[in-house]
């Protein structure tokens, strides 16, 4: 059956590539994926697959097997990034300032390809396959909204899988690890308020820019001096806005950024350390600091049993030697963690790098491009994993 699945997926390659090019050329930002949703829904309708809209621009599809059984879910994110594409590809973005620089168009095309094979094979398995075409992964988390809207029920999802492109490994390979794989994130805003004055009379004011600079520098000690070197923690200050003229000490400075940890105790500790550093320096510099730390993505943790199944299924398609072990978790974030916090899940990376074609740039880069030849392989892995999971006894 495995060879048949792979062969069937390879016959879809031309159609998959056309679909991928269509999606890539018309990227849309989170909460605005109306055209993308229409393409997805039209494709599902043409395949005769039942689906509903969920979380505004999201789409949830269900493929029922021949009889009762468990339900496995797949997530494909559909939104793009506010990046101007510079690949020069013939199917490059036609939307100024917006680009599929993270491979969400690839994820969507691959899952639609898998949907076609699931629909063909619905007489071969018991149970159900649910397909989550999820909006706004790059924004405030469409996964949570799909869950809140009831996406995990009717039928109840027992396990979730999620494929993500990786240009750092070649087409034909896959990498995964059990346990933590993506970071939890906490965006923050710090507003520093002081007393403005003429730049020639600094003693008459309190300098919010100097205080902000001290805070930015000291925050780096959270990872370098307050955290074990073996524990992944990142504190990023991404913006620092203050002042209107070179000879004026302003009254306000605003810093924004993000904390990244592997969740749990580390997440709570880093947030406390952050508040301690900021308030301590603010007090010492004679300014006030208002701190806002927001709860964002919870991090992704791969279930050992589901990850083991994914490895075995992928090896049937790609070969044992092409299933690579991810040595350490990524400090990147993904809202798939909302799904895998509810049911056992596995988040894995499919290789889309191709040196000969020049597909080597990392995600979130204006030159990023995924190798279209990897599409049928991603499809075959998804289908094989689902069939293997549903064939297991509950």
N, C-alpha and C positions, 0 to 999 in steps of 0.2 A: 504493500500500500504506500510505503514511504516514497518509493521511486515514482509511483503514479502521481502522488501529491506534488512532488518537485517538478515532474514533467508538465503537469497541468498548469502549475504556476508559471513555468517558463513560456507556455503558449500565450499567457496573458501579457507578456512583456511589452509588446507594441502598444496595446491599449492602456496599460499601466503608465507607460511613459507619456502618452498623449494626455492622460488625466493629470499626471504630475506637472507637465508643462503648463497646462491650463491653470492649475491652481497656483503655480509659481509666478505666473505672469500677472495674476490679479490678487495680490496679497491684501489682507485687511487686518486692522488692529483689533484687539480684544473688545468685545461687546458690539463690534460693527461688522461682524463676519457674515453679512446678509447674502452676498453673492456666493461665498464659499458654501454657506448652508444650502443655498438653492442647488448648487452643483451636486452636493452630497445627497440631498433628498431626491433629486431627479435620477441619480444613478441607482439608489436603493429602490425607487419605484420601478425603474426599468427591469430590475432583477426580481421584482415581485416580493420584496422584503418589507415586512411590516415595520413602521417607524413612526415616531412622534417627535415634535419639537419640544425641547426641554431647556430651561435656563436661557430663554430668549433665542439666541442663535445656535444653541446646542441641538444635537440630534441623537436620539436613542433608538437603536434598532434591535429587534429580537428575532432570532432564527430558532424555531422549535424543531427538535429532533423527532424521531419516530415514536418516542414514548417518554414517560416520566424519568427524571434523573436530576443530576446536579446542574448548576448553571455556572458557566465561566464567563467573565467579562473582559473586554479589551478596551483600553483607552487610547484614542488618537487625538492630540490637541490640534486646533485648526487655525489659531491666530498667528499673526506675523509681528515684526518688530519695526520700530520707527528708525530705520536705517536706509540710506540711499544705496541701492545696489550698484556695484562696480565690477561685476563679473564679465560683462560684455557678451553673455550667452544669448543665443537667438530667442530664448524664452524668458529673458530677464524681466524683472518687474516693470510693469507699465504704469505703476502708481508712484508718483513722486514722493520720495521720503519714506516709503514703506517697502519692506523686503522680507521674504521668507529666509531669514538668516539663521534659523535654528532647526530647519528640517521638518517643520510641522506639515508642510505640503507633502513631503515624502511619507510621513506617518499616516496622513489621511488617505493618500492614494493606495498605500500598502493595505490598510485596513479595508478599504473598499474592494480591493482585489481579493482579500481573504473572505470578505462577505460573499463574493460570487462563488468561491469554492465551497464555503459552508452551505450555501443555498443548494448547490448541486448535490451535496453529500448529506442533506438533512435526513435521508433514509438510512444513513450508516451509523448514526449515534443516538443514544438516549440523552435526554436533558435539553439544555438550551445554551445558546451563545448570545450574549448581549454586547452590543457595540456602542461605545460612548464616543461620539464625535464632539469633543469638549471645547467650548470657547474659553478665551481669556486666560490661558495658562501663564502668559507673560505679565498679566496685570494683577488683579486681586483674587484670582483663584476660581475659575469656572467649575473646578471639581467639586468644591464645597456646595456650590449652588445646584449642581446636578444631583448631588446626594440629598440636599435639603428638599428638592422637588420630588423625591421618591424614586430616583433612578436605580437604587440598589434593591428595590422590591418589585414584586409582581412580574416575573418571578424573582425570588431572593437570590442575590449573587453570592456564590460560595467562595470564589477566588478571582483575583484580578491579575492581568498581565499588561505590561506596557513596554513597547519597543521605542527606543530613541536612537537617532542617528549619531554616529561618531566618525569624524573624518580622520582621527588619529590612528585608526586601524583600517586595514584594507578591506575592500569588498570581498565577501566570502568568509569573513570571520565575525565572531560575536564575543562580547566580553560581559561578565557578570560576576557578582559575588553575593554570598549569603550575609545577612545582617545589615548594618547601616550602609547605604549606598549614596544618599543625597543628604545635604544639610538642612537643618531647620533654620529659618530666617526670621529676624526681627528688625525691620526698618526703624529708624529713629530720626527725630528732629530735636535739635538743641537750639533754643533761642536765648541768646546772651544779651542782657540789657545793662547799660551803664549810663554814664553822664557824658554827654558830648561837649566838646570844647574846640577852640582854635588849635591847630596843629603846633603853633608856637608856644602854647601854654598848657602842655600836657598835665601839669600838676593840678590843674583846676578841674580835670575830668577823670573818668575811669575808662581805660582803653579796652573796648570790647574786642578789637582786632588782636591785640597782644594776648588777651585772655583766651580768645578762640584758638590762636596759634599754639598756646601752651596746652590747651585741651587736646587738640589734634595730635600733638606729639606724645602726650602722656597716655592717650588711649591705646597706643601701640604696646604699652607695657602690660596690657591685659593678656595678650597672647604671648609676649616674650618673657614676662616676669611673674605673672599671676597664674599661669597655666602650664601644666607639664608639657615639655617639648614633644612628647609622644601623642598629645591630644590635639586634634585639629580645631582651631578657633581662629576666626578672622574678624577684625574690626575695620571696616572701610568707611572713611569719610569721603563721600563723593562730591559734595558741594559745600562751598564756603562763600556766603554772600554778605557783604557789608560795605558801607560807605558810598559816597557820591562824588567826593573831590579829594585831591591829594593833600590839601592843607586843612582838612577837617577831620577831627576824631568823631566818628559816628556814635550814635546811642544804641545801636542794635547790630548784632551779627547773628546769622542763622546757619547752622551746620546740619546737613542731612547725610544719612549713610545707612549702613546695614550691619547687623551682627550675624555671624554664621557659626553655628555649632552643630554637634551631632544630636542635639536635643537632650531631653531628660534633665538630670542634675546639672550638667554643664550649661544648659540654656539658662536655667534659673541663676546659677552662679555668675555667669558673664553679665547678665542684666544687672545684678546687684553691684558687681565690680564697676560697670559702666557708670551707674548713678554715683557711686562713691568717688570715682576719679573726677567726674564733671563737677559735682557739688563742692568737692574739696578745693579744686583749683579756682573755681568761681569765688569761693569765700576768701581764699588767699589773695585774689586779685581785686577784691572789692567790687565785684559785679554780681548780678543775679543771673541764674540759669534756670530756664524752664525746660524740663526734659519730657519728651514723649517717646515711649517705646511701644511699637505696635506688634501685635501677635500676627505673624504671617504663616507661611507654610511649615508644617510640622516635621518635615524631613521624611525620607523614605527608608524603610527597613524591610529587607527582603526575607520572607519566610523560608526557612531551610528546606522544608518539604516541597514547596512550590518551585523554589529555585533549583532544587535537584531535578525535578521533573522537566523544567525548562532546559536545563543542560542536556539531559538525555534526549529530549525531543529535537533540540537544535543539532545535536551530534548526528542524528539520523539524516538530516538535510545537508549540513555543511561538512561533516566529518569530525571525528573526535579531536584531531589536532588543531582544528580551527575554532574550538570553544576555549577561549582564553579566560584566565582568572584575573579579575580586577584586583590589584594588590591592596588598594586602599580606597575608602569612599571619596566621592567628589564633594567639594565644598560648594558646588552649584546647588540650586534648589529646584524643586518641581512639585507642583501641587498634587501629583499622583499620591503623595503621602496621605492625603485625606482618604483615599480609597483603601490603601494598605493599612491604615489605622483601624479600619472596620473589619476587613476580611484578610485572610492570608494573600499575599501578593508577591509579584516579582517584577522589578524594573530592570531592564537589560539594554545593552547597547549593541546595535547592528553596525558593522563596518561599512562605510560609504567612501572611504579614501581611495584615491586612484592617482598615483604619482604621474603616470603616463598622460593622463587626461588633465592634470593640473588641479585635481580635486584634493587639496591638502590644507586649505585654510580652516581655522577653527570656527566653531559656532559664534554667532554674534559679530561676525566680521563682514564688511561690505563685499569681500571677495569669496565668501563661503559658497560652496556648491557641493551637493551630494551626488554621488555617482548613480545615475538612473539604472545601471545594470544590477544594482543591489535590490531593486524593488521586488522582483519575483522571489528572491531568496528570503526576504523579510516576510512575504506572504506565506511561503511554504513553511517557515518556522512557526508562524502564528497558527496555521491550520493544524500542523502536526502536534503542537503543544495542546491545542484544544481537544483534539481527538484522543490523545493519550490521557488527558485529565478526565474527560468524560467516560473513558473506558474503565477507569478505576472504580472499585466499589466504594460507596460512600462510607 
